[in-house]
Amino acid sequence: ENMATDWTVLVFGDSWVDDNFMHPGFPSWPQVLAQQRLRAKVFNFAQSGSLCDQLPDQGRMALMHPQVPKAPGGLLRKETLVVIHSCGNDFIGKIAQAVTGMDIMGLMRGVMGGGGGMMNMGGGMAPGEVPELLKANPGHREVQIMRQFMESMYAGGAR
């Protein structure tokens, strides 16, 4: 059975859910699901090319957006669902680092607003340094960022 129409879905992530990147003019999968199955209002804050550590910025945009429904006191309403589809670019960067030995993640952070651009590449990995992708639990950092983001969105009222 469909949910009531007073639900809101907030979408965060990278190009796979950025409505304006993968298929301009066509909704992303969370938007299709939310509108057709849940009859919910969708606000998409995903940004093509973003990295996992940019989720908090997307969250701040959602919390500050004047049209996102809020409960009294300014928190998100409990009828707010969060969809996160992220970390693909982080994974691509780790693959590139393993193949090239260069700090592609530093370059990506610089290009996406982390500052420094090409300067962040730092000339590559130190001799004998193991690429992150080949270390135990190479996604640990991203899991921690996602966990913290989900906890902060929940604390902000979303479900």
Sequence and secondary structure as in RCSB ss.txt:
>XXXX:A:sequence
ENMATDWTVLVFGDSWVDDNFMHPGFPSWPQVLAQQRLRAKVFNFAQSGSLCDQLPDQGRMALMHPQVPKAPGGL
LRKETLVVIHSCGNDFIGKIAQAVTGMDIMGLMRGVMGGGGGMMNMGGGMAPGEVPELLKANPGHREVQIMRQFM
ESMYAGGAR
>XXXX:A:secstr
    TT EEEEEESTTT TTTSSTTS  HHHHIIIIIS  EEEE   TT  GGGHHHHHHHHHH TTS B TTS 
B TTEEEEEE  HHHHHHHHHHHHH S HHHHHHIIIIIS GGGGGTTS  TT   GGGSSSTTHHHHHHHHHHH
HHHHHTT  
